[in-house]
Amino acid sequence: MKIRKNDKGFTLIEVMISMVILAVGILGLAPLMVMSIYSNTYSQDLTRATAVAQDRIEQLKPLPNTFFAAMPYTETTNGIDGIYDRTVRVDDTSTDGSVPVGVYRIKVTISWTDKKGMARSVDYYTYKTI
């Protein structure tokens, strides 16, 4: 019988070392996946909050000016879509000197608590002429 000295292929140790290197590399990507999922959830919440604010702004803009007779006009709605709270404030020059004469400033604040328990809020502004 002949003994082969130049066998080709991988030894068991080489395969095990390469598997350890691959496992360490994959474990390094795990935190990126978690952060990506959280960021997608926050983005979805923010998009829904924007739609809730835009809906109310579109309802307020065509209303007659007499609707805002008492300044500042404020309203609060809680539990929209189960998680959002909406606060609306309308100012004119009599309640806020930074608002030009003949203009109403509409501010809509949407607040919610995300799935991690962190309080979030976002403000939207628009203007309506008299």
A tleap script that builds the chain and sets N, CA, C and O, in Angstrom:
source leaprc.protein.ff14SB
mol = sequence {
  NMET LYS ILE ARG LYS ASN ASP LYS GLY PHE
  THR LEU ILE GLU VAL MET ILE SER MET VAL
  ILE LEU ALA VAL GLY ILE LEU GLY LEU ALA
  PRO LEU MET VAL MET SER ILE TYR SER ASN
  THR TYR SER GLN ASP LEU THR ARG ALA THR
  ALA VAL ALA GLN ASP ARG ILE GLU GLN LEU
  LYS PRO LEU PRO ASN THR PHE PHE ALA ALA
  MET PRO TYR THR GLU THR THR ASN GLY ILE
  ASP GLY ILE TYR ASP ARG THR VAL ARG VAL
  ASP ASP THR SER THR ASP GLY SER VAL PRO
  VAL GLY VAL TYR ARG ILE LYS VAL THR ILE
  SER TRP THR ASP LYS LYS GLY MET ALA ARG
  SER VAL ASP TYR TYR THR TYR LYS THR CILE
}
set mol.1.N position { 0.806 -1.187 0.000 }
set mol.1.CA position { 0.000 0.000 0.000 }
set mol.1.C position { 0.852 1.255 0.000 }
set mol.1.O position { 1.922 1.327 0.604 }
set mol.2.N position { 0.329 2.220 -0.696 }
set mol.2.CA position { 1.021 3.505 -0.762 }
set mol.2.C position { 0.382 4.466 0.221 }
set mol.2.O position { -0.839 4.470 0.379 }
set mol.3.N position { 1.189 5.279 0.884 }
set mol.3.CA position { 0.697 6.316 1.786 }
set mol.3.C position { 0.703 7.631 1.018 }
set mol.3.O position { 1.705 8.030 0.424 }
set mol.4.N position { -0.456 8.290 1.052 }
set mol.4.CA position { -0.560 9.577 0.367 }
set mol.4.C position { -0.090 10.673 1.299 }
set mol.4.O position { -0.523 10.743 2.449 }
set mol.5.N position { 0.773 11.512 0.823 }
set mol.5.CA position { 1.278 12.606 1.632 }
set mol.5.C position { 0.673 13.947 1.235 }
set mol.5.O position { 0.653 14.863 2.056 }
set mol.6.N position { 0.201 14.091 0.064 }
set mol.6.CA position { -0.313 15.374 -0.423 }
set mol.6.C position { -1.821 15.307 -0.668 }
set mol.6.O position { -2.286 15.571 -1.777 }
set mol.7.N position { -2.581 14.954 0.372 }
set mol.7.CA position { -4.034 14.943 0.236 }
set mol.7.C position { -4.551 16.375 0.092 }
set mol.7.O position { -4.046 17.293 0.738 }
set mol.8.N position { -5.543 16.553 -0.745 }
set mol.8.CA position { -6.136 17.874 -0.937 }
set mol.8.C position { -7.467 17.922 -0.199 }
set mol.8.O position { -8.160 16.910 -0.099 }
set mol.9.N position { -7.829 19.109 0.322 }
set mol.9.CA position { -9.068 19.271 1.047 }
set mol.9.C position { -8.836 20.028 2.339 }
set mol.9.O position { -7.736 20.516 2.598 }
set mol.10.N position { -9.884 20.121 3.148 }
set mol.10.CA position { -9.824 20.852 4.405 }
set mol.10.C position { -9.801 19.879 5.569 }
set mol.10.O position { -10.416 18.813 5.530 }
set mol.11.N position { -9.094 20.265 6.581 }
set mol.11.CA position { -9.098 19.451 7.793 }
set mol.11.C position { -10.280 19.889 8.659 }
set mol.11.O position { -10.869 20.947 8.440 }
set mol.12.N position { -10.605 19.072 9.623 }
set mol.12.CA position { -11.701 19.374 10.518 }
set mol.12.C position { -11.431 20.656 11.306 }
set mol.12.O position { -12.364 21.421 11.551 }
set mol.13.N position { -10.225 20.908 11.699 }
set mol.13.CA position { -9.873 22.127 12.451 }
set mol.13.C position { -10.068 23.363 11.583 }
set mol.13.O position { -10.573 24.373 12.073 }
set mol.14.N position { -9.695 23.316 10.346 }
set mol.14.CA position { -9.882 24.455 9.452 }
set mol.14.C position { -11.370 24.786 9.267 }
set mol.14.O position { -11.756 25.955 9.236 }
set mol.15.N position { -12.177 23.762 9.148 }
set mol.15.CA position { -13.613 23.976 8.997 }
set mol.15.C position { -14.191 24.594 10.265 }
set mol.15.O position { -14.999 25.519 10.181 }
set mol.16.N position { -13.794 24.105 11.430 }
set mol.16.CA position { -14.303 24.631 12.692 }
set mol.16.C position { -13.887 26.089 12.896 }
set mol.16.O position { -14.695 26.895 13.358 }
set mol.17.N position { -12.661 26.436 12.566 }
set mol.17.CA position { -12.184 27.818 12.700 }
set mol.17.C position { -12.981 28.745 11.778 }
set mol.17.O position { -13.366 29.842 12.183 }
set mol.18.N position { -13.224 28.312 10.555 }
set mol.18.CA position { -13.989 29.155 9.631 }
set mol.18.C position { -15.436 29.321 10.103 }
set mol.18.O position { -16.030 30.380 9.895 }
set mol.19.N position { -16.014 28.292 10.738 }
set mol.19.CA position { -17.373 28.414 11.274 }
set mol.19.C position { -17.426 29.398 12.440 }
set mol.19.O position { -18.401 30.138 12.575 }
set mol.20.N position { -16.392 29.419 13.285 }
set mol.20.CA position { -16.334 30.376 14.397 }
set mol.20.C position { -16.240 31.806 13.854 }
set mol.20.O position { -16.920 32.702 14.352 }
set mol.21.N position { -15.419 32.017 12.857 }
set mol.21.CA position { -15.282 33.350 12.250 }
set mol.21.C position { -16.607 33.791 11.635 }
set mol.21.O position { -17.003 34.947 11.786 }
set mol.22.N position { -17.292 32.887 10.947 }
set mol.22.CA position { -18.590 33.205 10.355 }
set mol.22.C position { -19.627 33.531 11.434 }
set mol.22.O position { -20.414 34.463 11.268 }
set mol.23.N position { -19.635 32.780 12.528 }
set mol.23.CA position { -20.596 33.023 13.621 }
set mol.23.C position { -20.364 34.386 14.256 }
set mol.23.O position { -21.326 35.094 14.553 }
set mol.24.N position { -19.112 34.768 14.471 }
set mol.24.CA position { -18.806 36.077 15.052 }
set mol.24.C position { -19.278 37.192 14.109 }
set mol.24.O position { -19.801 38.208 14.566 }
set mol.25.N position { -19.100 37.009 12.833 }
set mol.25.CA position { -19.557 38.007 11.867 }
set mol.25.C position { -21.066 38.148 11.851 }
set mol.25.O position { -21.578 39.265 11.776 }
set mol.26.N position { -21.779 37.055 11.918 }
set mol.26.CA position { -23.243 37.101 11.925 }
set mol.26.C position { -23.760 37.714 13.216 }
set mol.26.O position { -24.732 38.470 13.189 }
set mol.27.N position { -23.135 37.408 14.342 }
set mol.27.CA position { -23.539 38.008 15.615 }
set mol.27.C position { -23.324 39.521 15.620 }
set mol.27.O position { -24.039 40.243 16.315 }
set mol.28.N position { -22.370 39.994 14.871 }
set mol.28.CA position { -22.146 41.435 14.761 }
set mol.28.C position { -23.281 42.143 14.032 }
set mol.28.O position { -23.496 43.337 14.240 }
set mol.29.N position { -24.007 41.428 13.186 }
set mol.29.CA position { -25.121 42.019 12.446 }
set mol.29.C position { -26.425 42.015 13.237 }
set mol.29.O position { -27.356 42.735 12.875 }
set mol.30.N position { -26.517 41.237 14.289 }
set mol.30.CA position { -27.766 41.132 15.064 }
set mol.30.C position { -28.246 42.482 15.620 }
set mol.30.O position { -29.431 42.785 15.487 }
set mol.31.N position { -27.383 43.308 16.236 }
set mol.31.CA position { -27.868 44.604 16.727 }
set mol.31.C position { -28.398 45.508 15.607 }
set mol.31.O position { -29.309 46.305 15.829 }
set mol.32.N position { -27.833 45.383 14.422 }
set mol.32.CA position { -28.332 46.182 13.299 }
set mol.32.C position { -29.756 45.785 12.926 }
set mol.32.O position { -30.564 46.640 12.565 }
set mol.33.N position { -30.059 44.523 13.009 }
set mol.33.CA position { -31.412 44.060 12.701 }
set mol.33.C position { -32.408 44.588 13.732 }
set mol.33.O position { -33.501 45.024 13.372 }
set mol.34.N position { -32.036 44.552 15.012 }
set mol.34.CA position { -32.915 45.052 16.070 }
set mol.34.C position { -33.171 46.546 15.875 }
set mol.34.O position { -34.313 46.996 15.973 }
set mol.35.N position { -32.129 47.308 15.602 }
set mol.35.CA position { -32.276 48.749 15.393 }
set mol.35.C position { -33.124 49.035 14.151 }
set mol.35.O position { -33.906 49.986 14.144 }
set mol.36.N position { -32.978 48.243 13.130 }
set mol.36.CA position { -33.762 48.420 11.915 }
set mol.36.C position { -35.251 48.191 12.186 }
set mol.36.O position { -36.090 48.945 11.693 }
set mol.37.N position { -35.580 47.173 12.954 }
set mol.37.CA position { -36.986 46.893 13.285 }
set mol.37.C position { -37.566 48.031 14.113 }
set mol.37.O position { -38.687 48.469 13.854 }
set mol.38.N position { -36.824 48.519 15.105 }
set mol.38.CA position { -37.301 49.626 15.935 }
set mol.38.C position { -37.495 50.893 15.101 }
set mol.38.O position { -38.483 51.606 15.276 }
set mol.39.N position { -36.563 51.172 14.202 }
set mol.39.CA position { -36.666 52.366 13.356 }
set mol.39.C position { -37.870 52.282 12.425 }
set mol.39.O position { -38.538 53.288 12.185 }
set mol.40.N position { -38.148 51.114 11.909 }
set mol.40.CA position { -39.319 50.941 11.050 }
set mol.40.C position { -40.613 51.168 11.833 }
set mol.40.O position { -41.556 51.761 11.308 }
set mol.41.N position { -40.666 50.708 13.070 }
set mol.41.CA position { -41.846 50.911 13.905 }
set mol.41.C position { -42.044 52.399 14.200 }
set mol.41.O position { -43.164 52.904 14.118 }
set mol.42.N position { -40.957 53.104 14.544 }
set mol.42.CA position { -41.051 54.536 14.806 }
set mol.42.C position { -41.500 55.285 13.551 }
set mol.42.O position { -42.323 56.197 13.633 }
set mol.43.N position { -40.972 54.908 12.415 }
set mol.43.CA position { -41.350 55.553 11.163 }
set mol.43.C position { -42.839 55.348 10.870 }
set mol.43.O position { -43.512 56.267 10.405 }
set mol.44.N position { -43.346 54.157 11.140 }
set mol.44.CA position { -44.767 53.883 10.935 }
set mol.44.C position { -45.617 54.736 11.878 }
set mol.44.O position { -46.629 55.299 11.460 }
set mol.45.N position { -45.211 54.837 13.151 }
set mol.45.CA position { -45.943 55.674 14.108 }
set mol.45.C position { -45.950 57.138 13.667 }
set mol.45.O position { -46.978 57.810 13.754 }
set mol.46.N position { -44.827 57.620 13.204 }
set mol.46.CA position { -44.724 59.012 12.771 }
set mol.46.C position { -45.587 59.274 11.537 }
set mol.46.O position { -46.198 60.336 11.423 }
set mol.47.N position { -45.639 58.336 10.636 }
set mol.47.CA position { -46.482 58.484 9.449 }
set mol.47.C position { -47.956 58.524 9.829 }
set mol.47.O position { -48.716 59.329 9.290 }
set mol.48.N position { -48.359 57.662 10.750 }
set mol.48.CA position { -49.756 57.663 11.208 }
set mol.48.C position { -50.081 58.956 11.953 }
set mol.48.O position { -51.179 59.491 11.798 }
set mol.49.N position { -49.142 59.469 12.762 }
set mol.49.CA position { -49.351 60.734 13.475 }
set mol.49.C position { -49.512 61.883 12.492 }
set mol.49.O position { -50.337 62.772 12.704 }
set mol.50.N position { -48.739 61.870 11.433 }
set mol.50.CA position { -48.846 62.905 10.405 }
set mol.50.C position { -50.224 62.869 9.740 }
set mol.50.O position { -50.814 63.915 9.469 }
set mol.51.N position { -50.725 61.679 9.482 }
set mol.51.CA position { -52.052 61.557 8.866 }
set mol.51.C position { -53.142 62.067 9.800 }
set mol.51.O position { -54.092 62.705 9.347 }
set mol.52.N position { -53.019 61.794 11.103 }
set mol.52.CA position { -54.006 62.276 12.082 }
set mol.52.C position { -53.988 63.802 12.133 }
set mol.52.O position { -55.045 64.432 12.171 }
set mol.53.N position { -52.808 64.393 12.133 }
set mol.53.CA position { -52.692 65.861 12.161 }
set mol.53.C position { -53.220 66.476 10.865 }
set mol.53.O position { -53.963 67.457 10.893 }
set mol.54.N position { -52.841 65.910 9.765 }
set mol.54.CA position { -53.266 66.448 8.470 }
set mol.54.C position { -54.782 66.380 8.322 }
set mol.54.O position { -55.396 67.287 7.759 }
set mol.55.N position { -55.378 65.319 8.822 }
set mol.55.CA position { -56.834 65.187 8.757 }
set mol.55.C position { -57.519 66.342 9.475 }
set mol.55.O position { -58.463 66.926 8.942 }
set mol.56.N position { -57.057 66.681 10.676 }
set mol.56.CA position { -57.685 67.773 11.433 }
set mol.56.C position { -57.414 69.137 10.791 }
set mol.56.O position { -58.292 69.999 10.768 }
set mol.57.N position { -56.211 69.328 10.277 }
set mol.57.CA position { -55.889 70.592 9.605 }
set mol.57.C position { -56.803 70.795 8.401 }
set mol.57.O position { -57.297 71.899 8.173 }
set mol.58.N position { -57.026 69.739 7.637 }
set mol.58.CA position { -57.893 69.846 6.468 }
set mol.58.C position { -59.339 70.114 6.862 }
set mol.58.O position { -60.085 70.709 6.084 }
set mol.59.N position { -59.750 69.690 8.051 }
set mol.59.CA position { -61.096 69.991 8.532 }
set mol.59.C position { -61.210 71.443 8.984 }
set mol.59.O position { -62.261 72.059 8.805 }
set mol.60.N position { -60.151 72.002 9.566 }
set mol.60.CA position { -60.195 73.363 10.110 }
set mol.60.C position { -60.033 74.449 9.053 }
set mol.60.O position { -60.638 75.514 9.172 }
set mol.61.N position { -59.244 74.206 8.043 }
set mol.61.CA position { -58.943 75.271 7.073 }
set mol.61.C position { -60.163 75.827 6.351 }
set mol.61.O position { -60.226 77.042 6.164 }
set mol.62.N position { -61.125 75.031 5.939 }
set mol.62.CA position { -62.271 75.629 5.225 }
set mol.62.C position { -63.356 76.218 6.133 }
set mol.62.O position { -64.312 76.812 5.634 }
set mol.63.N position { -63.228 76.064 7.446 }
set mol.63.CA position { -64.258 76.579 8.349 }
set mol.63.C position { -64.331 78.101 8.271 }
set mol.63.O position { -63.323 78.758 8.010 }
set mol.64.N position { -65.519 78.667 8.498 }
set mol.64.CA position { -65.635 80.135 8.476 }
set mol.64.C position { -64.877 80.748 9.653 }
set mol.64.O position { -64.659 80.092 10.671 }
set mol.65.N position { -64.485 81.993 9.504 }
set mol.65.CA position { -63.697 82.675 10.539 }
set mol.65.C position { -64.456 82.811 11.850 }
set mol.65.O position { -63.837 82.923 12.909 }
set mol.66.N position { -65.777 82.805 11.802 }
set mol.66.CA position { -66.572 82.912 13.029 }
set mol.66.C position { -66.419 81.685 13.922 }
set mol.66.O position { -66.721 81.746 15.114 }
set mol.67.N position { -65.953 80.576 13.359 }
set mol.67.CA position { -65.735 79.365 14.141 }
set mol.67.C position { -64.671 79.599 15.208 }
set mol.67.O position { -64.724 79.000 16.282 }
set mol.68.N position { -63.703 80.471 14.914 }
set mol.68.CA position { -62.603 80.769 15.826 }
set mol.68.C position { -62.859 82.064 16.598 }
set mol.68.O position { -61.917 82.812 16.861 }
set mol.69.N position { -64.082 82.339 16.958 }
set mol.69.CA position { -64.441 83.617 17.588 }
set mol.69.C position { -63.679 83.860 18.886 }
set mol.69.O position { -63.190 84.969 19.103 }
set mol.70.N position { -63.565 82.877 19.737 }
set mol.70.CA position { -62.845 83.038 21.009 }
set mol.70.C position { -61.389 82.616 20.815 }
set mol.70.O position { -61.102 81.462 20.496 }
set mol.71.N position { -60.488 83.554 21.010 }
set mol.71.CA position { -59.062 83.269 20.814 }
set mol.71.C position { -58.365 83.160 22.156 }
set mol.71.O position { -58.728 83.919 23.055 }
set mol.72.N position { -57.424 82.307 22.364 }
set mol.72.CA position { -57.021 81.250 21.436 }
set mol.72.C position { -58.010 80.101 21.461 }
set mol.72.O position { -58.547 79.757 22.514 }
set mol.73.N position { -58.247 79.515 20.312 }
set mol.73.CA position { -59.133 78.358 20.209 }
set mol.73.C position { -58.296 77.118 20.506 }
set mol.73.O position { -57.231 76.933 19.916 }
set mol.74.N position { -58.764 76.278 21.405 }
set mol.74.CA position { -58.044 75.034 21.718 }
set mol.74.C position { -59.029 73.877 21.789 }
set mol.74.O position { -60.192 74.044 22.154 }
set mol.75.N position { -58.535 72.711 21.434 }
set mol.75.CA position { -59.307 71.474 21.580 }
set mol.75.C position { -58.340 70.321 21.768 }
set mol.75.O position { -57.216 70.351 21.269 }
set mol.76.N position { -58.788 69.297 22.497 }
set mol.76.CA position { -57.969 68.113 22.737 }
set mol.76.C position { -58.810 66.876 22.480 }
set mol.76.O position { -59.954 66.779 22.924 }
set mol.77.N position { -58.222 65.934 21.757 }
set mol.77.CA position { -58.874 64.656 21.488 }
set mol.77.C position { -57.910 63.553 21.898 }
set mol.77.O position { -56.756 63.544 21.469 }
set mol.78.N position { -58.374 62.627 22.725 }
set mol.78.CA position { -57.517 61.539 23.206 }
set mol.78.C position { -57.925 60.206 22.592 }
set mol.78.O position { -59.085 59.993 22.241 }
set mol.79.N position { -56.944 59.316 22.471 }
set mol.79.CA position { -57.211 57.947 22.047 }
set mol.79.C position { -57.510 57.761 20.578 }
set mol.79.O position { -58.218 56.822 20.215 }
set mol.80.N position { -56.992 58.629 19.716 }
set mol.80.CA position { -57.198 58.460 18.279 }
set mol.80.C position { -56.388 57.249 17.819 }
set mol.80.O position { -55.204 57.137 18.137 }
set mol.81.N position { -57.008 56.363 17.088 }
set mol.81.CA position { -56.395 55.089 16.654 }
set mol.81.C position { -55.859 54.290 17.836 }
set mol.81.O position { -54.991 53.432 17.669 }
set mol.82.N position { -56.369 54.567 19.014 }
set mol.82.CA position { -55.978 53.806 20.194 }
set mol.82.C position { -54.730 54.284 20.900 }
set mol.82.O position { -54.493 53.889 22.042 }
set mol.83.N position { -53.901 55.139 20.252 }
set mol.83.CA position { -52.653 55.550 20.915 }
set mol.83.C position { -52.344 57.042 20.821 }
set mol.83.O position { -51.530 57.542 21.598 }
set mol.84.N position { -52.959 57.755 19.911 }
set mol.84.CA position { -52.578 59.153 19.676 }
set mol.84.C position { -53.478 60.122 20.437 }
set mol.84.O position { -54.691 59.929 20.518 }
set mol.85.N position { -52.869 61.162 20.991 }
set mol.85.CA position { -53.589 62.281 21.589 }
set mol.85.C position { -53.314 63.512 20.719 }
set mol.85.O position { -52.168 63.779 20.357 }
set mol.86.N position { -54.370 64.256 20.390 }
set mol.86.CA position { -54.219 65.404 19.500 }
set mol.86.C position { -54.661 66.666 20.224 }
set mol.86.O position { -55.746 66.714 20.803 }
set mol.87.N position { -53.809 67.690 20.185 }
set mol.87.CA position { -54.142 68.992 20.733 }
set mol.87.C position { -54.051 70.012 19.606 }
set mol.87.O position { -53.058 70.072 18.880 }
set mol.88.N position { -55.103 70.811 19.473 }
set mol.88.CA position { -55.152 71.846 18.434 }
set mol.88.C position { -55.203 73.197 19.120 }
set mol.88.O position { -55.952 73.384 20.079 }
set mol.89.N position { -54.415 74.133 18.636 }
set mol.89.CA position { -54.448 75.505 19.138 }
set mol.89.C position { -54.422 76.435 17.939 }
set mol.89.O position { -53.585 76.301 17.046 }
set mol.90.N position { -55.357 77.386 17.934 }
set mol.90.CA position { -55.426 78.388 16.873 }
set mol.90.C position { -55.195 79.746 17.511 }
set mol.90.O position { -55.880 80.123 18.462 }
set mol.91.N position { -54.216 80.483 16.978 }
set mol.91.CA position { -53.883 81.820 17.476 }
set mol.91.C position { -54.036 82.842 16.359 }
set mol.91.O position { -53.917 82.529 15.175 }
set mol.92.N position { -54.300 84.064 16.773 }
set mol.92.CA position { -54.233 85.194 15.848 }
set mol.92.C position { -53.332 86.250 16.482 }
set mol.92.O position { -52.687 85.985 17.497 }
set mol.93.N position { -53.283 87.421 15.901 }
set mol.93.CA position { -52.376 88.455 16.401 }
set mol.93.C position { -52.722 88.920 17.813 }
set mol.93.O position { -51.860 89.447 18.516 }
set mol.94.N position { -53.983 88.733 18.240 }
set mol.94.CA position { -54.360 89.167 19.593 }
set mol.94.C position { -53.813 88.245 20.681 }
set mol.94.O position { -53.638 88.682 21.819 }
set mol.95.N position { -53.540 86.984 20.360 }
set mol.95.CA position { -53.022 86.043 21.363 }
set mol.95.C position { -51.539 85.759 21.199 }
set mol.95.O position { -50.890 85.270 22.123 }
set mol.96.N position { -51.002 86.066 20.024 }
set mol.96.CA position { -49.573 85.852 19.775 }
set mol.96.C position { -49.111 86.919 18.795 }
set mol.96.O position { -49.526 86.933 17.636 }
set mol.97.N position { -48.263 87.797 19.260 }
set mol.97.CA position { -47.801 88.915 18.436 }
set mol.97.C position { -46.994 88.509 17.221 }
set mol.97.O position { -46.805 89.320 16.315 }
set mol.98.N position { -46.508 87.262 17.174 }
set mol.98.CA position { -45.724 86.827 16.018 }
set mol.98.C position { -46.602 86.431 14.836 }
set mol.98.O position { -46.094 86.211 13.736 }
set mol.99.N position { -47.918 86.338 15.050 }
set mol.99.CA position { -48.839 85.993 13.969 }
set mol.99.C position { -49.254 87.294 13.277 }
set mol.99.O position { -49.706 88.224 13.945 }
set mol.100.N position { -49.108 87.375 11.948 }
set mol.100.CA position { -49.468 88.609 11.236 }
set mol.100.C position { -50.965 88.918 11.339 }
set mol.100.O position { -51.782 88.026 11.568 }
set mol.101.N position { -51.303 90.182 11.167 }
set mol.101.CA position { -52.704 90.614 11.186 }
set mol.101.C position { -53.418 89.975 10.000 }
set mol.101.O position { -52.884 89.920 8.892 }
set mol.102.N position { -54.629 89.496 10.252 }
set mol.102.CA position { -55.417 88.885 9.181 }
set mol.102.C position { -55.098 87.427 8.924 }
set mol.102.O position { -55.500 86.866 7.904 }
set mol.103.N position { -54.375 86.814 9.848 }
set mol.103.CA position { -53.963 85.418 9.669 }
set mol.103.C position { -54.228 84.656 10.960 }
set mol.103.O position { -54.054 85.188 12.056 }
set mol.104.N position { -54.650 83.410 10.816 }
set mol.104.CA position { -54.736 82.486 11.944 }
set mol.104.C position { -53.618 81.458 11.816 }
set mol.104.O position { -53.367 80.933 10.731 }
set mol.105.N position { -52.952 81.177 12.925 }
set mol.105.CA position { -51.950 80.096 12.939 }
set mol.105.C position { -52.574 78.890 13.605 }
set mol.105.O position { -53.064 78.976 14.731 }
set mol.106.N position { -52.556 77.773 12.915 }
set mol.106.CA position { -53.103 76.523 13.445 }
set mol.106.C position { -51.931 75.615 13.799 }
set mol.106.O position { -51.100 75.286 12.952 }
set mol.107.N position { -51.884 75.218 15.065 }
set mol.107.CA position { -50.827 74.308 15.538 }
set mol.107.C position { -51.501 73.028 16.008 }
set mol.107.O position { -52.403 73.061 16.845 }
set mol.108.N position { -51.059 71.904 15.465 }
set mol.108.CA position { -51.580 70.601 15.862 }
set mol.108.C position { -50.422 69.817 16.459 }
set mol.108.O position { -49.390 69.626 15.815 }
set mol.109.N position { -50.605 69.361 17.709 }
set mol.109.CA position { -49.600 68.551 18.385 }
set mol.109.C position { -50.152 67.137 18.539 }
set mol.109.O position { -51.241 66.935 19.075 }
set mol.110.N position { -49.391 66.180 18.065 }
set mol.110.CA position { -49.753 64.766 18.209 }
set mol.110.C position { -48.756 64.149 19.176 }
set mol.110.O position { -47.546 64.293 19.001 }
set mol.111.N position { -49.259 63.460 20.197 }
set mol.111.CA position { -48.372 62.791 21.153 }
set mol.111.C position { -48.821 61.350 21.335 }
set mol.111.O position { -50.004 61.033 21.215 }
set mol.112.N position { -47.860 60.486 21.625 }
set mol.112.CA position { -48.136 59.071 21.841 }
set mol.112.C position { -46.984 58.452 22.626 }
set mol.112.O position { -45.931 59.066 22.795 }
set mol.113.N position { -47.196 57.250 23.094 }
set mol.113.CA position { -46.153 56.485 23.773 }
set mol.113.C position { -45.817 55.302 22.888 }
set mol.113.O position { -46.699 54.527 22.519 }
set mol.114.N position { -44.526 55.157 22.540 }
set mol.114.CA position { -44.151 54.070 21.643 }
set mol.114.C position { -44.086 52.733 22.387 }
set mol.114.O position { -44.340 52.668 23.590 }
set mol.115.N position { -43.746 51.682 21.664 }
set mol.115.CA position { -43.758 50.335 22.241 }
set mol.115.C position { -42.682 50.117 23.294 }
set mol.115.O position { -42.760 49.171 24.078 }
set mol.116.N position { -41.680 50.985 23.316 }
set mol.116.CA position { -40.659 50.906 24.363 }
set mol.116.C position { -41.029 51.731 25.590 }
set mol.116.O position { -40.274 51.774 26.561 }
set mol.117.N position { -42.188 52.386 25.552 }
set mol.117.CA position { -42.637 53.201 26.675 }
set mol.117.C position { -42.114 54.623 26.653 }
set mol.117.O position { -42.259 55.346 27.638 }
set mol.118.N position { -41.511 55.037 25.558 }
set mol.118.CA position { -40.965 56.390 25.449 }
set mol.118.C position { -42.035 57.342 24.910 }
set mol.118.O position { -42.695 57.049 23.913 }
set mol.119.N position { -42.196 58.484 25.583 }
set mol.119.CA position { -43.174 59.486 25.145 }
set mol.119.C position { -42.648 60.206 23.907 }
set mol.119.O position { -41.501 60.651 23.874 }
set mol.120.N position { -43.492 60.312 22.901 }
set mol.120.CA position { -43.137 60.978 21.642 }
set mol.120.C position { -44.175 62.046 21.344 }
set mol.120.O position { -45.332 61.930 21.749 }
set mol.121.N position { -43.757 63.082 20.636 }
set mol.121.CA position { -44.717 64.090 20.163 }
set mol.121.C position { -44.134 64.799 18.954 }
set mol.121.O position { -42.919 64.846 18.756 }
set mol.122.N position { -45.024 65.343 18.161 }
set mol.122.CA position { -44.621 66.072 16.963 }
set mol.122.C position { -45.624 67.207 16.757 }
set mol.122.O position { -46.821 67.039 16.990 }
set mol.123.N position { -45.123 68.365 16.317 }
set mol.123.CA position { -45.955 69.552 16.089 }
set mol.123.C position { -46.042 69.844 14.596 }
set mol.123.O position { -45.067 69.702 13.859 }
set mol.124.N position { -47.234 70.255 14.169 }
set mol.124.CA position { -47.455 70.662 12.791 }
set mol.124.C position { -48.103 72.043 12.802 }
set mol.124.O position { -48.986 72.312 13.616 }
set mol.125.N position { -47.667 72.910 11.905 }
set mol.125.CA position { -48.184 74.282 11.826 }
set mol.125.C position { -48.705 74.534 10.414 }
set mol.125.O position { -48.178 74.017 9.428 }
set mol.126.N position { -49.750 75.341 10.356 }
set mol.126.CA position { -50.222 75.868 9.079 }
set mol.126.C position { -50.888 77.210 9.370 }
set mol.126.O position { -51.138 77.557 10.524 }
set mol.127.N position { -51.168 77.948 8.320 }
set mol.127.CA position { -51.773 79.269 8.469 }
set mol.127.C position { -53.027 79.374 7.623 }
set mol.127.O position { -53.126 78.773 6.553 }
set mol.128.N position { -53.990 80.151 8.122 }
set mol.128.CA position { -55.256 80.371 7.435 }
set mol.128.C position { -55.495 81.880 7.396 }
set mol.128.O position { -55.392 82.557 8.419 }
set mol.129.N position { -55.808 82.390 6.233 }
set mol.129.CA position { -56.086 83.832 6.127 }
set mol.129.C position { -57.540 84.104 6.420 }
set mol.129.O position { -58.411 83.258 6.215 }
set mol.130.N position { -57.781 85.303 6.905 }
set mol.130.CA position { -59.148 85.713 7.247 }
set mol.130.C position { -59.900 86.081 6.005 }
set mol.130.O position { -61.071 86.453 6.081 }
savepdb mol mol.pdb
quit
